Amino acid sequence: MVFSGQYPPATVSTALPSAAAEIDTLGLAGLAGDPGWRRPVLVDRDLLVLTTSGHGDAELDFEPIRCRPGTLLRVHAGQVLRCPCPQLDATVVRWNANALRGLDVDPDAVPTWRQLAGEDEDAVINEVSQLAVDCARHRTVPAARGLLRHQLAVLLLRLTLAGGGPSTSRPEEATFHRLCREVERGYRHTRRVEDYAARLGCSVRTLTRACLAVTGRSAKQVIDERVALQASRLLAATDEPIARIGRGLGFSEPTNFGRFFTRETGTSPGAFRAAREQPLPGQVVRPRTLVEPSLDRPLNALPDARRPR
């Protein structure tokens, strides 16, 4: 039985058979690559992370986020997450890309960060608790797939409404988001603004004007920051050789990749990787400004209501 206002259990089975193949729940420690979170984890599925106990900082794409009971993070597949504070615990809901197919819900409408309180907190706790219970009870039952999918949809809709719902976008914002979606598909192959303008059927000037209006940065800067973000994720969370990371991002020569990364982040690829593996006490080494993939804007450019505090 799930009791109102009580945090859900954070130690649910991580097995993914049958009904839970699309959706499951687990404790925060189940995400860690090692017990001490020595380095970030490259997340391979979409997540909701609801802090259940403790106070401390998590890092999402190298941005520190203060967490306490009731803090909820929306983490997208492909981002890097690190929760090095041993006193923090959370219940994690994760799902794959097919889990919400055909349902009228936009998971990207959920803010990256939200501090729940009052009735909103109680409602979300209950939704997460029931989802955790049903994932554990019915994970081997194929017929439970519909139940879990709709429970997840209700949870996401509730979080969207708690955040005030989607806002009306200006024309520049719509163009900017179209560009960011196209960049997600093509940043490994081209960094030319002209290529994206041609794909979107608009001018370079239109893209630059939209990016300046939304972020204060040019279209070229937005594209390059997305490439730098991906490089930073792979350097911090994987053991992939630096030269291979560069080639995968479209750099034919390691020296070109090194110059690009240093220009964008202020440090070389090797130094960035070493610093992330052995962070100095009280210091966070990260790129200066990185574009968040699904909200399509840097965390430090989020409206005040959606910015971590």
C-alpha positions in Angstrom: 0.0 0.0 0.0 1.2 3.5 -0.8 0.6 6.2 1.9 0.1 9.8 0.9 3.1 12.0 1.4 5.6 9.2 2.1 8.6 8.9 -0.2 8.7 5.7 -2.4 11.2 3.0 -1.7 14.6 3.7 -3.4 15.8 0.1 -3.6 13.5 -1.4 -6.2 14.8 -4.2 -8.5 16.6 -3.1 -11.6 15.7 -6.1 -13.6 14.0 -5.3 -16.9 12.1 -8.4 -18.1 8.7 -8.3 -19.9 6.4 -5.5 -18.7 9.3 -3.6 -17.1 11.4 -3.7 -20.3 10.2 -0.2 -21.2 9.7 1.3 -17.7 11.3 0.5 -14.4 12.3 2.1 -11.1 15.5 1.8 -9.0 17.5 3.6 -6.3 20.0 6.3 -7.0 23.0 3.9 -6.3 21.8 1.7 -9.2 22.8 4.4 -11.6 26.3 4.8 -10.4 29.2 3.4 -12.5 31.1 3.0 -9.2 30.0 3.4 -5.6 31.7 6.8 -5.2 30.5 8.3 -8.5 34.2 8.9 -9.4 33.1 10.2 -12.7 29.7 11.0 -14.3 27.5 8.4 -15.8 26.4 8.7 -19.5 22.6 8.1 -19.2 21.2 5.8 -21.8 17.5 6.1 -21.0 15.2 9.0 -19.9 15.0 9.5 -16.2 13.0 11.2 -13.4 15.1 11.4 -10.2 13.1 12.3 -7.0 15.4 13.0 -4.0 14.0 11.2 -1.0 16.6 12.0 1.7 19.8 14.0 2.2 21.1 17.4 1.1 23.9 18.0 -1.4 24.8 18.8 -5.0 24.2 16.6 -8.1 25.8 17.5 -11.4 23.8 17.3 -14.6 25.9 18.0 -17.8 28.5 19.5 -15.4 26.1 22.0 -13.9 25.8 21.7 -10.1 22.2 21.4 -8.8 21.3 21.6 -5.2 19.2 18.7 -4.0 17.1 18.0 -1.0 14.0 15.9 -0.3 11.4 16.8 -2.9 13.9 17.9 -5.5 13.0 16.4 -8.9 15.4 16.2 -11.9 14.4 15.4 -15.4 17.4 13.7 -17.1 17.4 13.0 -20.8 19.1 10.1 -22.5 22.6 11.1 -23.6 23.2 13.5 -20.7 25.8 12.9 -18.0 24.8 12.7 -14.4 26.9 12.6 -11.2 25.7 12.4 -7.6 28.8 12.2 -5.5 27.2 13.1 -2.2 26.9 9.8 -0.2 24.1 11.3 2.0 21.8 11.8 -1.1 19.3 9.1 -2.0 16.5 9.1 -4.6 14.0 7.0 -6.4 14.7 6.9 -10.1 12.0 6.3 -12.8 13.5 5.4 -16.2 12.0 4.6 -19.5 13.0 4.0 -23.1 12.0 5.9 -26.2 9.0 3.6 -27.0 7.3 3.8 -23.6 5.2 6.8 -24.4 4.5 6.1 -28.1 0.9 6.9 -28.9 0.1 8.7 -25.7 -0.7 12.4 -25.6 2.1 13.5 -23.4 5.3 15.5 -24.0 8.1 14.4 -21.7 10.2 17.4 -22.8 7.6 19.7 -21.2 8.8 18.7 -17.8 11.3 21.2 -16.4 14.9 20.0 -15.8 14.7 20.9 -12.1 11.8 21.4 -9.8 11.6 21.7 -6.0 8.2 20.1 -5.1 6.2 21.3 -2.2 2.7 21.0 -0.7 0.0 19.2 -2.6 2.2 18.9 -5.7 4.9 17.1 -3.7 2.3 14.7 -2.2 0.7 13.9 -5.6 4.1 13.2 -7.3 5.3 11.1 -4.4 2.1 9.0 -4.6 2.5 8.6 -8.4 6.1 7.6 -8.1 5.4 5.3 -5.2 2.6 3.4 -7.0 4.7 3.2 -10.2 7.6 1.7 -8.1 5.2 -0.8 -6.5 3.6 -1.9 -9.8 7.0 -2.2 -11.5 8.1 -4.6 -8.7 4.9 -6.6 -8.6 4.2 -6.9 -12.3 7.6 -6.8 -14.0 7.1 -10.3 -15.4 3.5 -9.7 -16.6 3.1 -8.6 -20.2 -0.4 -7.4 -19.6 1.0 -4.8 -17.1 2.6 -2.8 -20.0 -0.4 -0.6 -20.5 -0.7 0.1 -16.8 2.9 1.2 -16.4 2.8 3.3 -19.6 -0.3 5.2 -18.4 1.0 5.6 -14.9 4.2 7.2 -16.4 2.1 9.4 -18.7 0.0 10.6 -15.7 3.2 11.4 -13.7 4.7 13.4 -16.5 1.4 15.3 -17.1 1.2 16.1 -13.5 4.7 17.5 -13.5 4.0 19.5 -16.6 0.9 21.1 -15.0 2.8 21.7 -11.7 5.3 23.7 -13.6 2.6 25.9 -15.1 2.3 24.0 -18.4 3.9 24.9 -21.6 4.4 28.6 -22.4 3.5 30.3 -25.6 6.6 30.6 -27.8 7.7 33.6 -29.8 8.5 33.0 -33.4 12.2 33.2 -32.6 11.9 30.5 -30.0 10.1 28.2 -32.5 12.9 28.7 -35.0 15.5 28.2 -32.3 14.0 24.9 -31.2 13.7 23.7 -34.8 17.4 24.5 -35.2 18.3 22.6 -32.0 16.3 19.5 -33.2 18.2 19.6 -36.5 21.5 20.1 -34.7 20.8 17.0 -32.6 20.5 15.0 -35.8 23.5 16.5 -37.6 26.1 17.8 -35.2 28.4 14.8 -35.8 28.5 15.6 -39.5 28.5 19.4 -39.9 29.0 22.5 -37.9 28.2 24.9 -40.8 25.2 27.2 -40.2 24.6 27.2 -43.9 23.9 23.5 -43.9 21.3 23.8 -41.2 19.7 26.8 -42.8 19.3 24.8 -46.0 17.7 21.9 -44.2 15.3 24.1 -42.4 14.4 26.2 -45.5 15.5 29.5 -44.0 18.4 31.9 -44.2 21.5 32.0 -42.0 20.4 35.5 -40.8 17.1 34.0 -39.6 18.8 31.3 -37.6 21.3 33.8 -36.1 18.6 36.3 -35.2 16.6 33.5 -33.5 19.6 32.2 -31.5 20.6 35.8 -30.4 17.0 36.4 -29.3 16.8 33.3 -27.2 20.3 32.7 -25.9 22.3 35.9 -26.7 24.7 33.8 -28.8 25.0 33.3 -32.6 23.8 30.2 -34.4 27.4 29.2 -35.0 28.1 29.4 -31.3 25.0 27.3 -30.5 26.2 24.6 -32.9 29.8 24.6 -31.6 28.6 24.5 -28.0 26.5 21.4 -28.8 29.6 19.6 -30.2 31.7 20.7 -27.2 29.0 19.4 -24.9 29.1 16.0 -26.5 32.9 15.9 -26.5 32.8 16.8 -22.8 30.3 14.0 -22.0 32.4 11.4 -23.7 35.7 12.6 -22.2 34.2 12.6 -18.7 32.1 9.5 -18.7 33.9 7.0 -21.0 37.4 5.7 -21.7 37.1 6.2 -25.4 40.4 7.5 -26.8 40.5 11.2 -27.4 41.4 10.9 -31.1 38.4 8.6 -31.6 36.1 11.0 -29.9 37.3 13.7 -32.2 36.8 11.6 -35.3 33.3 10.7 -34.2 32.5 14.4 -34.0 33.7 15.2 -37.5 37.4 16.2 -36.9 39.7 14.5 -39.3 42.8 15.4 -37.2 43.3 15.2 -33.4 45.0 18.6 -33.4 42.0 20.2 -35.0 39.8 18.6 -32.3 42.1 19.7 -29.6 42.2 23.3 -30.8 38.4 23.4 -31.1 37.8 21.9 -27.6 40.3 24.2 -26.0 38.7 27.2 -27.6 35.2 26.2 -26.5 36.0 25.1 -23.0 39.2 26.8 -22.0 41.1 23.5 -21.4 42.5 20.7 -23.5 40.7 17.4 -23.9 43.3 15.6 -21.9 43.3 18.1 -19.1 39.5 18.1 -19.0 39.3 14.3 -18.7 42.0 14.2 -16.0 40.2 17.0 -14.0 36.9 15.2 -14.2 38.4 11.9 -12.9 40.1 13.6 -10.0 38.1 16.7 -9.1 39.7 19.1 -6.6 37.7 19.6 -3.4 35.1 22.4 -3.9 35.9 22.8 -7.6 33.9 21.8 -10.6 35.7 21.7 -14.0 33.3 22.2 -16.8 32.9 23.9 -20.2 32.0 27.6 -19.9 28.5 27.3 -21.5 27.0 24.1 -22.8 23.7 23.6 -24.6 21.3 21.3 -23.0 20.1 18.8 -25.6 16.4 18.4 -24.9 15.4 21.8 -23.5 17.7 23.2 -26.3 19.2 25.8 -24.1 22.0 26.1 -21.5 21.0 25.5 -17.9 22.2 29.0 -17.0 19.9 30.5 -19.7 16.7 28.9 -18.3 13.9 31.2 -17.0 14.1 31.8 -13.3 11.2 29.4 -12.6 13.2 26.5 -14.1 16.7 27.4 -13.0 18.3 25.3 -10.2 18.9 27.2 -7.0 
